[in-house]
């Protein structure tokens, strides 16, 4: 969700500038800073005794802060100051929310994960701004389309988790997230039809592929053997679908 939108925007920008490097490093460093922040927050408010991982977290956090400071200084050379301030404020606010959610052990919250999809896919905006000096109209479409597919994928994963839990119950019922996942899948298919009517062939194909892929997964979730697949294999299949989707979106926005 972080890297694919970024590199999609790099391709669509059709040019390379040195500031794209600091933008990518800064995005990854922001993402990486969450884990040490969570450890330090738990040491401050949850754990009653000092734990050895706290010192490692302090070292890791210091390193990421230095990297972020360096990236910020380099981006300040080309980005408008207001965009840099806005990006920094947004990243800090979302990092604080992520830490709070993790400390409360609510990191598996579906709404939070959907918010994470919106935040992580916004790296496409940073890539476009670094490459072209402004956020181009096509980049807003790229961000929305990337977030749409990521959101549908998150709902399908939660439907899968519901289905796996239902296998262990004597009278399994339809899971909480199956219906929202179905709605998301059909929304992508409907969007595919709209794109096709607008003669956006590649975008229509991408939306249709993602929607059908979600429906296929949801149908197979009724099969116990499908639910027993290792999560790594499931993740690789989802990654392959995301890459194929991104390539079609890039072709459609080119």
C-alpha positions as CSV (number, residue, x, y, z in Angstrom):
1,X,0.0,0.0,0.0
2,X,3.0,2.3,0.5
3,X,5.4,1.3,-2.3
4,X,3.1,0.5,-5.2
5,X,1.3,3.9,-5.4
6,X,4.6,5.6,-5.0
7,X,6.2,3.9,-8.0
8,X,3.0,4.1,-10.0
9,X,3.2,7.9,-9.6
10,X,6.9,7.9,-10.5
11,X,6.1,6.1,-13.8
12,X,3.2,8.4,-14.6
13,X,5.4,11.5,-13.9
14,X,7.5,10.5,-16.9
15,X,10.6,12.1,-15.4
16,X,13.0,11.5,-12.5
17,X,14.2,14.2,-10.1
18,X,16.6,13.6,-7.2
19,X,14.0,14.7,-4.7
20,X,12.0,11.5,-5.4
21,X,14.7,9.6,-3.5
22,X,14.3,11.6,-0.2
23,X,10.5,11.4,-0.6
24,X,10.6,7.6,-0.7
25,X,13.1,7.3,2.1
26,X,11.1,9.7,4.2
27,X,7.9,7.8,3.6
28,X,9.5,4.5,4.6
29,X,11.2,6.1,7.7
30,X,7.8,7.5,8.8
31,X,6.3,4.0,8.5
32,X,9.3,2.4,10.3
33,X,9.1,4.9,13.2
34,X,5.8,3.5,14.4
35,X,7.2,0.3,16.0
36,X,9.8,1.9,18.3
37,X,7.2,4.6,19.2
38,X,4.8,1.8,20.2
39,X,7.5,0.2,22.4
40,X,8.3,3.5,24.1
41,X,4.6,4.3,24.7
42,X,4.0,0.9,26.2
43,X,7.1,1.3,28.4
44,X,5.7,4.7,29.5
45,X,2.1,3.8,30.2
46,X,1.6,0.0,30.2
47,X,4.7,-1.9,31.4
48,X,5.5,-1.7,35.1
49,X,9.1,-2.9,34.7
50,X,11.8,-1.7,32.3
51,X,12.2,-4.0,29.3
52,X,15.4,-4.5,27.3
53,X,13.7,-3.8,24.0
54,X,13.1,-0.2,25.2
55,X,16.7,0.8,24.7
56,X,16.8,-0.7,21.2
57,X,13.6,1.2,20.4
58,X,15.2,4.5,21.5
59,X,18.2,3.9,19.2
60,X,16.0,2.9,16.3
61,X,13.7,6.0,16.8
62,X,16.7,8.3,17.0
63,X,18.0,6.9,13.7
64,X,14.6,7.4,12.0
65,X,14.2,10.9,13.3
66,X,17.6,11.8,11.9
67,X,16.7,10.3,8.6
68,X,13.4,12.2,8.5
69,X,15.1,15.5,9.4
70,X,17.6,15.0,6.5
71,X,14.8,14.1,4.1
72,X,12.8,17.1,5.2
73,X,15.7,19.5,4.6
74,X,16.3,18.1,1.1
75,X,12.6,18.3,0.2
76,X,12.5,21.9,1.5
77,X,14.8,22.8,-1.4
78,X,12.1,22.0,-4.0
79,X,8.7,21.5,-2.3
80,X,6.5,24.6,-1.4
81,X,6.9,25.1,2.3
82,X,3.1,24.8,2.9
83,X,3.1,21.3,1.3
84,X,6.0,20.2,3.4
85,X,4.4,21.5,6.6
86,X,1.1,19.9,5.6
87,X,2.7,16.5,4.8
88,X,4.7,16.6,8.1
89,X,1.7,17.5,10.2
90,X,-0.4,14.8,8.6
91,X,2.4,12.1,9.0
92,X,2.9,13.1,12.6
93,X,-0.9,13.0,13.4
94,X,-1.4,9.7,11.8
95,X,1.7,8.2,13.5
96,X,0.3,9.4,16.8
97,X,-3.0,7.8,16.0
98,X,-1.3,4.5,15.0
99,X,0.7,4.5,18.3
100,X,-2.4,5.1,20.3
101,X,-4.4,2.4,18.5
102,X,-1.5,-0.1,18.9
103,X,-1.1,0.7,22.7
104,X,-4.8,-0.1,23.1
105,X,-4.4,-3.3,21.0
106,X,-6.9,-2.0,18.5
107,X,-4.5,-2.2,15.5
108,X,-6.7,-4.8,13.8
109,X,-9.6,-2.4,13.8
110,X,-11.0,-2.4,10.2
111,X,-11.7,1.4,10.2
112,X,-8.2,2.1,11.3
113,X,-6.8,-0.2,8.6
114,X,-8.9,1.5,6.0
115,X,-7.6,4.9,7.2
116,X,-4.1,3.4,7.0
117,X,-4.8,2.5,3.3
118,X,-5.7,6.1,2.6
119,X,-2.6,7.4,4.4
120,X,-0.1,4.9,2.9
121,X,-1.4,5.2,-0.7
122,X,-0.9,9.0,-0.4
123,X,2.8,8.4,-1.1
124,X,1.7,8.8,-4.7
125,X,1.1,12.5,-4.0
126,X,4.6,12.9,-2.6
127,X,6.1,11.1,-5.6
128,X,4.2,13.3,-8.0
129,X,5.1,16.5,-6.2
130,X,8.7,15.6,-6.1
131,X,8.9,14.7,-9.8
132,X,6.8,17.5,-11.3
133,X,6.8,20.2,-8.7
134,X,3.0,20.0,-8.3
135,X,0.3,17.5,-7.7
136,X,-1.1,16.8,-11.1
137,X,-4.8,16.0,-11.7
138,X,-4.0,12.4,-12.7
139,X,-2.4,11.9,-9.3
140,X,-5.7,12.5,-7.4
141,X,-7.2,9.7,-9.5
142,X,-4.3,7.4,-8.8
143,X,-4.6,8.0,-5.1
144,X,-8.4,7.4,-5.1
145,X,-8.1,4.2,-7.3
146,X,-5.2,2.8,-5.2
147,X,-7.1,3.5,-1.9
148,X,-10.2,1.9,-3.3
149,X,-8.5,-1.4,-4.2
150,X,-6.7,-1.4,-0.9
151,X,-9.9,-0.9,1.1
152,X,-11.6,-3.7,-0.8
153,X,-8.7,-6.0,0.0
154,X,-8.8,-5.1,3.7
155,X,-12.5,-6.0,3.9
156,X,-11.9,-9.3,2.1
157,X,-9.2,-10.2,4.5
158,X,-11.5,-9.5,7.5
159,X,-14.2,-11.6,5.9
160,X,-11.6,-14.4,5.6
161,X,-10.8,-14.0,9.3
162,X,-14.5,-14.2,10.2
163,X,-14.9,-17.3,8.1
164,X,-11.9,-19.0,9.7
165,X,-13.3,-18.2,13.2
166,X,-16.7,-19.6,12.0
167,X,-15.0,-22.9,11.2
168,X,-14.4,-23.5,14.9
169,X,-18.0,-22.8,15.9
170,X,-20.7,-25.5,16.1
171,X,-23.2,-23.3,14.2
172,X,-21.3,-20.9,12.0
173,X,-23.0,-17.7,10.9
174,X,-22.2,-15.3,8.2
175,X,-19.3,-13.0,9.4
176,X,-19.6,-9.4,10.2
177,X,-17.4,-8.2,7.3
178,X,-18.6,-10.4,4.5
179,X,-21.4,-8.1,3.5
180,X,-19.2,-4.9,3.4
181,X,-16.6,-6.9,1.4
182,X,-19.3,-7.8,-1.1
183,X,-20.5,-4.2,-1.3
184,X,-16.9,-3.1,-2.0
185,X,-16.4,-5.7,-4.7
186,X,-19.6,-4.8,-6.5
187,X,-18.8,-1.1,-6.1
188,X,-15.5,-1.7,-8.0
189,X,-17.4,-3.6,-10.7
190,X,-19.9,-0.8,-11.0
191,X,-17.0,1.7,-11.2
192,X,-15.6,-0.5,-13.9
193,X,-18.8,-0.2,-15.9
194,X,-18.8,3.6,-15.5
195,X,-15.1,3.8,-16.6
196,X,-15.9,1.6,-19.6
197,X,-18.8,4.0,-20.6
198,X,-16.3,6.8,-20.3
199,X,-14.0,4.9,-22.7
200,X,-11.3,4.4,-20.0
201,X,-10.5,0.9,-21.1
202,X,-7.5,0.1,-18.9
203,X,-9.0,1.6,-15.8
204,X,-12.3,-0.3,-16.4
205,X,-10.3,-3.5,-16.8
206,X,-8.3,-2.8,-13.6
207,X,-11.5,-2.2,-11.6
208,X,-13.2,-5.2,-13.1
209,X,-10.2,-7.4,-12.3
210,X,-10.0,-6.2,-8.7
211,X,-13.8,-6.6,-8.2
212,X,-13.9,-10.1,-9.7
213,X,-10.9,-11.1,-7.7
214,X,-12.6,-10.0,-4.5
215,X,-15.8,-11.9,-5.4
216,X,-13.8,-15.0,-6.3
217,X,-12.0,-14.9,-2.9
218,X,-15.3,-14.4,-1.1
219,X,-16.9,-17.3,-2.9
220,X,-13.9,-19.6,-2.1
221,X,-14.1,-18.6,1.6
222,X,-17.1,-20.9,1.9
223,X,-14.7,-23.8,1.2
224,X,-12.8,-25.1,4.4
225,X,-9.8,-26.1,2.3
226,X,-9.4,-22.6,0.9
227,X,-9.5,-21.1,4.3
228,X,-6.6,-23.4,5.4
229,X,-4.2,-21.9,2.9
230,X,-1.1,-20.4,4.6
231,X,-1.4,-16.7,5.1
232,X,1.8,-16.2,3.3
233,X,0.4,-17.8,0.2
234,X,-2.8,-15.7,0.5
235,X,-0.6,-12.6,0.9
236,X,1.4,-13.4,-2.2
237,X,-1.8,-13.8,-4.2
238,X,-3.1,-10.5,-3.0
239,X,0.2,-8.8,-3.9
240,X,0.1,-10.2,-7.4
241,X,-3.4,-8.9,-7.8
242,X,-2.4,-5.4,-6.5
243,X,0.6,-5.3,-8.9
244,X,-1.6,-6.3,-11.9
245,X,-4.2,-3.7,-10.9
246,X,-1.5,-1.0,-10.5
247,X,0.0,-1.7,-13.9
248,X,-3.5,-1.4,-15.6
249,X,-4.2,1.8,-13.7
250,X,-0.8,3.2,-14.9
251,X,-1.7,2.3,-18.5
252,X,-5.1,3.9,-18.1
253,X,-3.7,7.2,-16.7
254,X,-0.7,7.3,-19.0
